[in-house]
């Protein structure tokens, strides 16, 4: 009987023995341990997102093209600007400086004699005229001294008169040969001695009168008195340094200011020809003109530390708008440029080294390069445009070359006249 084989076993495989059942099971391969499910799931997620993006792409395309078409079809809004014409005017040339109001005369009144203050006649801040009585000092000691001097003078005058009478007698006696010549000569010298004594006495009387006058102190100038510095009952000494009053002249008054040595030549050029240069004094913020005056004096030396020279201008100061030691801004008119083309300073624009204005023409703004010159407050001299040219004076942040504009209203520069009509 033949040997039968198991259908699942190959003829080449030997039958398992009992020893084979005792061996350990075979270890699984690494490929079987790795999960295979997450890989297809991630790929499906990417695929879904790609399909979504592809589905929205036509929508985005239509939106973008629709917005671009809307922008192209929207009308261009013109820029609303204020304008100003370029004018031909006489442009003054000023030198600006900071100055200090300085009185022409300031007097510190002190006592020239020693004594007791008996009365103070002035009031604080009073405007006094020259010769006005200010302070009285006890004059009794000086009156007594004057009386003594006058008494000595009167005595010596009589002695001189007696000597002169004796001299006349001696001359008569000498003519009759009654006395010696020596006696006549001695009497002549006695008369001369008496004349010297009288002259000395007159000087003593004059000095006593002067000292008596010092007891009544008067104002040497016309001006305003400051705060009271002495009271009745105070004792003052001659040359003691005690100030009795301070008088400051306010009319006229001066302003001392400095200019650069580089600008001195044009000032000297005008003054050498006898020109009296006008000077304006303005307040600290240059918002108001305080007074008008003229240049009076130029200092004789240049300050080597600052490179400036001092100038003094005189002002009538009738309304007392200028006060001593006040800081002011000064404007010295050096010359005037006739027929200058000017535009408002606010219309001049700068881009690096380039200076330009926007010229209004045919309803559009055209960039025009210019060369700026002198500047007077809000007006600038320019070279490169003709009188009557209308330029933009606002909305510069929106303007560009060739931009359409809508003109709100033209603004004329005060104090100047147009030459020609602005172009339409």
C-alpha positions as CSV (number, residue, x, y, z in Angstrom):
1,X,0.0,0.0,0.0
2,X,1.5,3.2,-1.0
3,X,2.3,6.2,1.2
4,X,-0.2,9.0,1.2
5,X,0.8,12.7,1.3
6,X,-1.0,15.7,2.9
7,X,-2.4,17.9,0.2
8,X,-1.1,21.1,1.8
9,X,2.3,19.9,2.1
10,X,4.7,19.8,-0.7
11,X,6.5,16.7,-1.6
12,X,9.7,18.4,-0.9
13,X,8.8,19.3,2.7
14,X,9.6,16.8,5.3
15,X,7.0,16.0,7.9
16,X,7.2,17.8,11.1
17,X,8.5,15.9,13.9
18,X,7.7,16.2,17.5
19,X,10.9,18.2,18.0
20,X,9.6,20.8,15.5
21,X,6.6,21.6,17.7
22,X,8.9,22.6,20.6
23,X,10.7,25.4,18.6
24,X,9.8,29.2,19.1
25,X,7.3,30.8,16.6
26,X,8.9,32.8,13.8
27,X,9.2,36.7,14.5
28,X,7.1,39.0,12.4
29,X,8.8,41.2,9.8
30,X,9.1,45.0,10.2
31,X,6.7,45.6,7.3
32,X,4.0,43.8,9.1
33,X,4.5,45.8,12.3
34,X,4.1,49.3,10.5
35,X,0.5,50.4,10.1
36,X,-0.6,50.9,6.6
37,X,-3.9,52.8,7.1
38,X,-2.7,56.4,7.8
39,X,-0.8,56.8,4.5
40,X,-3.8,56.6,2.3
41,X,-5.8,58.9,4.7
42,X,-3.3,61.7,4.5
43,X,-3.2,61.5,0.7
44,X,-7.0,61.8,0.6
45,X,-6.8,64.9,2.8
46,X,-4.4,66.6,0.4
47,X,-6.5,65.7,-2.5
48,X,-9.6,67.2,-0.9
49,X,-7.9,70.5,-0.2
50,X,-6.6,70.7,-3.8
51,X,-10.1,70.1,-5.1
52,X,-11.5,72.9,-2.8
53,X,-8.8,75.4,-4.0
54,X,-9.5,74.5,-7.6
55,X,-13.1,75.1,-7.0
56,X,-12.6,78.6,-5.6
57,X,-10.0,79.6,-8.1
58,X,-12.6,80.8,-10.8
59,X,-14.4,82.8,-8.1
60,X,-11.3,84.6,-7.0
61,X,-10.4,85.3,-10.7
62,X,-13.8,86.8,-11.3
63,X,-13.6,89.0,-8.2
64,X,-10.2,90.3,-9.0
65,X,-11.0,91.1,-12.6
66,X,-14.2,92.7,-11.6
67,X,-12.5,95.0,-9.1
68,X,-9.9,96.0,-11.7
69,X,-12.6,96.8,-14.2
70,X,-14.4,98.9,-11.6
71,X,-11.2,100.8,-10.9
72,X,-10.6,101.4,-14.6
73,X,-14.1,102.6,-15.1
74,X,-14.2,104.9,-12.0
75,X,-13.7,108.6,-12.9
76,X,-10.5,110.4,-11.8
77,X,-11.3,112.9,-9.0
78,X,-9.4,116.2,-9.5
79,X,-7.3,117.6,-6.6
80,X,-8.8,120.7,-5.0
81,X,-6.1,123.3,-4.5
82,X,-5.7,126.9,-3.5
83,X,-3.8,129.1,-6.0
84,X,-1.7,132.2,-6.0
85,X,-0.4,134.3,-8.8
86,X,3.2,135.2,-9.4
87,X,3.6,138.9,-9.0
88,X,6.1,141.6,-9.9
89,X,6.8,143.7,-6.8
90,X,9.5,145.7,-5.0
91,X,11.1,143.3,-2.5
92,X,12.8,144.8,0.5
93,X,16.0,143.2,1.8
94,X,16.1,142.9,5.6
95,X,18.8,141.8,8.0
96,X,17.1,140.1,11.0
97,X,18.7,140.1,14.4
98,X,17.9,139.9,18.1
99,X,18.5,143.1,20.0
100,X,18.2,144.5,23.5
101,X,16.5,147.8,24.4
102,X,19.2,150.0,25.8
103,X,18.5,153.5,27.3
104,X,20.6,156.3,25.8
105,X,21.1,157.7,29.3
106,X,20.8,156.0,32.7
107,X,21.8,158.0,35.8
108,X,22.5,156.6,39.3
109,X,22.0,159.5,41.7
110,X,24.3,159.5,44.7
111,X,25.1,162.1,47.4
112,X,28.1,164.4,47.0
113,X,27.9,165.6,50.6
114,X,27.5,163.8,53.9
115,X,24.4,164.4,55.9
116,X,20.9,163.4,57.0
117,X,18.2,162.8,54.4
118,X,15.3,165.1,55.4
119,X,12.9,164.6,52.5
120,X,12.3,162.5,49.4
121,X,10.3,164.3,46.8
122,X,9.9,161.8,44.0
123,X,7.5,158.9,43.7
124,X,8.4,155.4,42.4
125,X,7.9,155.2,38.7
126,X,7.4,159.0,38.3
127,X,8.4,160.7,35.1
128,X,10.6,163.6,36.1
129,X,11.9,166.5,34.0
130,X,15.5,167.8,34.1
131,X,15.9,170.0,37.2
132,X,13.1,168.3,39.2
133,X,13.9,168.2,43.0
134,X,14.4,164.6,44.1
135,X,16.0,164.5,47.6
136,X,16.8,167.0,50.3
137,X,19.7,166.6,52.7
138,X,20.1,168.6,56.0
139,X,21.7,171.9,54.8
140,X,22.2,173.6,58.1
141,X,25.9,172.7,58.5
142,X,26.6,173.9,55.0
143,X,24.7,177.1,55.5
144,X,26.9,177.8,58.6
145,X,30.1,177.1,56.6
146,X,28.9,179.4,53.9
147,X,28.2,182.2,56.4
148,X,31.8,181.8,57.8
149,X,33.3,182.0,54.4
150,X,31.2,185.1,53.6
151,X,32.4,186.8,56.8
152,X,36.0,186.1,56.1
153,X,35.5,187.5,52.6
154,X,33.9,190.7,53.9
155,X,36.8,191.2,56.4
156,X,39.5,190.7,53.8
157,X,37.7,193.0,51.3
158,X,37.9,195.8,53.9
159,X,41.5,195.1,54.5
160,X,42.2,195.3,50.8
161,X,40.4,198.7,50.7
162,X,42.5,200.1,53.5
163,X,45.7,198.9,51.8
164,X,44.6,200.6,48.6
165,X,43.9,203.9,50.4
166,X,47.3,203.8,52.0
167,X,48.9,203.1,48.6
168,X,47.2,206.3,47.2
169,X,48.6,208.4,50.2
170,X,52.1,207.0,49.6
171,X,52.0,207.9,45.9
172,X,51.1,211.5,46.8
173,X,53.8,211.7,49.4
174,X,56.3,210.2,47.0
175,X,55.4,212.8,44.4
176,X,56.3,215.5,46.9
177,X,59.4,213.7,48.0
178,X,58.0,213.2,51.5
179,X,58.7,209.5,51.8
180,X,61.3,207.0,50.6
181,X,60.7,205.0,47.4
182,X,61.0,201.8,49.4
183,X,58.0,202.6,51.5
184,X,55.9,203.1,48.4
185,X,57.0,199.8,47.0
186,X,56.2,197.9,50.2
187,X,52.7,199.3,50.2
188,X,52.1,198.1,46.6
189,X,53.0,194.6,47.6
190,X,50.7,194.8,50.6
191,X,47.9,195.6,48.3
192,X,48.7,192.7,46.1
193,X,48.7,190.4,49.1
194,X,45.3,191.6,50.2
195,X,43.9,191.0,46.7
196,X,45.1,187.4,46.9
197,X,43.5,186.9,50.3
198,X,40.2,188.3,48.9
199,X,40.4,186.0,45.9
200,X,41.0,183.0,48.2
201,X,38.0,184.0,50.3
202,X,35.8,184.3,47.2
203,X,36.8,180.7,46.3
204,X,35.9,179.5,49.7
205,X,32.5,181.1,49.5
206,X,31.9,179.6,46.1
207,X,32.8,176.1,47.3
208,X,30.5,176.5,50.3
209,X,27.7,177.6,48.0
210,X,28.3,174.5,45.8
211,X,28.2,172.2,48.8
212,X,25.0,173.8,50.0
213,X,23.5,173.2,46.5
214,X,24.4,169.5,46.8
215,X,22.0,169.3,49.7
216,X,19.1,169.7,47.2
217,X,19.5,166.9,44.6
218,X,17.7,167.4,41.3
219,X,17.2,165.3,38.2
220,X,20.1,165.7,35.7
221,X,18.0,164.3,32.8
222,X,14.4,163.8,31.8
223,X,13.3,160.2,32.5
224,X,11.5,157.8,34.7
225,X,12.5,157.2,38.3
226,X,12.8,153.6,39.5
227,X,12.0,152.2,42.9
228,X,12.8,154.3,45.9
229,X,16.2,153.4,47.5
230,X,16.4,155.9,50.4
231,X,14.0,157.2,53.1
232,X,13.9,160.3,55.2
233,X,16.1,159.8,58.3
234,X,18.8,157.9,56.5
235,X,22.3,159.2,56.8
236,X,24.3,159.3,53.5
237,X,28.0,159.9,53.0
238,X,29.8,161.7,50.2
239,X,31.2,159.1,47.8
240,X,29.8,156.3,50.1
241,X,28.2,154.5,47.1
242,X,24.6,154.8,48.4
243,X,22.3,155.2,45.4
244,X,19.5,157.6,46.1
245,X,17.6,157.2,42.9
246,X,17.9,155.7,39.4
247,X,16.6,157.7,36.4
248,X,16.3,156.1,33.0
249,X,15.7,158.0,29.8
250,X,12.9,156.4,27.8
251,X,12.4,159.0,25.0
252,X,14.3,158.6,22.8
253,X,15.5,155.0,23.5
254,X,17.9,152.8,21.6
255,X,18.1,149.1,20.6
256,X,21.5,147.4,20.4
257,X,21.7,144.4,18.0
258,X,24.4,142.5,16.1
259,X,24.8,141.5,12.5
260,X,27.3,139.1,10.9
261,X,30.5,140.5,9.6
262,X,29.6,139.0,6.2
263,X,26.6,141.5,6.1
264,X,28.6,144.5,7.3
265,X,29.7,145.6,3.8
266,X,26.2,146.1,2.5
267,X,25.3,148.2,5.6
268,X,28.5,150.3,5.3
269,X,27.9,150.8,1.6
270,X,24.6,152.5,2.4
271,X,25.7,154.6,5.4
272,X,28.8,155.9,3.6
273,X,26.4,157.5,1.1
274,X,24.5,159.2,3.9
275,X,21.5,156.9,3.9
276,X,19.6,156.5,7.1
277,X,18.5,152.9,7.2
278,X,15.1,152.2,8.7
279,X,14.9,149.7,11.6
280,X,11.8,147.9,12.9
281,X,11.5,146.5,16.4
282,X,9.2,143.5,16.8
283,X,8.0,141.5,19.8
284,X,9.6,138.2,20.8
285,X,7.3,136.1,18.5
286,X,7.5,138.6,15.6
287,X,3.7,139.0,15.6
288,X,3.6,142.7,16.2
289,X,5.8,145.7,15.3
290,X,6.6,147.7,18.4
291,X,8.3,150.7,17.0
292,X,10.0,152.2,14.0
293,X,13.4,153.9,14.1
294,X,16.7,154.5,12.2
295,X,20.2,153.2,12.4
296,X,22.3,155.5,14.5
297,X,25.7,154.0,15.2
298,X,27.9,151.1,14.0
299,X,30.5,149.9,16.5
300,X,34.2,150.4,15.5
301,X,35.2,146.8,16.2
302,X,34.1,143.3,15.3
303,X,33.8,140.8,18.1
304,X,36.4,138.1,17.2
305,X,34.7,135.4,19.3
306,X,31.3,135.6,17.5
307,X,32.2,137.3,14.2
308,X,29.5,139.9,14.7
309,X,29.5,143.7,15.0
310,X,27.1,145.8,17.2
311,X,24.7,148.4,15.8
312,X,22.6,150.9,17.7
313,X,19.2,152.1,16.4
314,X,17.3,155.1,17.8
315,X,13.5,155.1,18.4
316,X,11.3,158.0,19.5
317,X,9.3,155.6,21.7
318,X,6.5,158.1,22.3
319,X,4.1,155.4,23.4
320,X,6.9,153.7,25.5
321,X,6.3,150.4,23.8
322,X,10.1,149.7,24.2
323,X,11.2,149.1,27.8
324,X,14.8,149.0,29.0
325,X,16.6,145.6,28.8
326,X,13.7,144.2,26.8
327,X,14.6,141.5,24.2
328,X,13.2,142.4,20.7
329,X,13.6,141.2,17.1
330,X,15.0,143.8,14.8
331,X,14.7,144.1,11.0
332,X,17.2,146.4,9.3
333,X,16.2,147.5,5.8
334,X,19.4,147.4,3.8
335,X,18.0,147.9,0.3
336,X,15.1,147.2,-2.0
337,X,15.0,145.0,-5.1
338,X,12.8,146.6,-7.7
339,X,10.7,144.5,-10.1
340,X,11.3,141.1,-8.4
341,X,9.0,138.2,-9.4
342,X,7.5,136.8,-6.1
343,X,5.3,134.0,-5.0
344,X,4.1,133.0,-1.5
345,X,6.8,131.1,0.3
346,X,4.3,128.3,1.0
347,X,4.0,127.6,-2.7
348,X,7.8,126.8,-3.1
349,X,8.5,123.1,-2.7
350,X,11.8,121.3,-2.2
351,X,13.0,117.8,-3.3
352,X,16.6,117.4,-2.3
353,X,18.5,120.0,-4.2
354,X,15.6,120.7,-6.5
355,X,13.2,123.6,-5.9
356,X,9.9,123.7,-7.8
357,X,6.4,125.0,-8.0
358,X,3.2,123.5,-9.5
359,X,1.9,125.7,-12.3
360,X,-1.8,125.6,-13.1
361,X,-2.4,125.2,-16.8
362,X,-5.3,123.6,-18.8
363,X,-6.9,122.3,-15.6
364,X,-3.7,120.3,-14.6
365,X,-0.8,120.8,-12.3
366,X,2.6,121.0,-14.1
367,X,5.9,120.7,-12.1
368,X,8.1,123.7,-12.9
369,X,11.6,124.0,-11.5
370,X,12.6,127.4,-10.2
371,X,15.6,129.2,-8.6
372,X,14.7,130.8,-5.3
373,X,16.2,134.2,-4.2
374,X,15.4,136.6,-1.4
375,X,12.8,135.8,1.2
376,X,10.8,138.5,2.9
377,X,8.4,137.0,5.6
378,X,5.8,135.1,3.5
379,X,7.1,136.1,0.1
380,X,9.9,134.5,-1.9
381,X,11.7,135.8,-5.0
382,X,11.8,133.2,-7.8
383,X,13.4,132.9,-11.2
384,X,12.0,130.6,-13.8
385,X,8.3,131.7,-14.1
386,X,6.7,134.8,-15.6
387,X,4.6,137.3,-13.8
388,X,0.9,136.3,-13.7
389,X,1.6,132.6,-13.6
390,X,-0.8,130.8,-11.3
391,X,0.8,128.3,-8.9
392,X,-0.6,125.9,-6.4
393,X,-0.6,126.9,-2.8
394,X,-2.1,123.9,-1.0
395,X,-2.7,120.1,-1.3
396,X,0.9,119.3,-2.1
397,X,0.6,115.8,-0.6
398,X,-1.8,114.9,-3.4
399,X,-0.3,116.8,-6.3
400,X,1.9,115.3,-8.9
401,X,3.1,116.3,-12.4
402,X,0.1,116.2,-14.7
403,X,-2.6,115.7,-12.1
404,X,-6.0,117.2,-12.8
405,X,-6.9,120.0,-10.4
406,X,-10.0,121.9,-9.3
407,X,-9.1,125.5,-8.3
408,X,-11.0,126.7,-5.3
409,X,-10.1,130.4,-5.3
410,X,-7.1,132.5,-6.2
411,X,-5.2,134.2,-3.3
412,X,-3.5,137.5,-4.0
413,X,-0.4,138.6,-2.1
414,X,-1.1,141.8,-0.1
415,X,0.8,144.9,-1.1
416,X,1.7,143.8,-4.6
417,X,0.1,144.4,-8.0
418,X,-0.4,141.9,-10.8
419,X,1.3,142.2,-14.1
420,X,-0.7,140.5,-16.7
421,X,-3.7,138.3,-16.2
422,X,-3.4,134.7,-15.0
423,X,-3.7,132.1,-17.7
424,X,-7.0,130.2,-17.9
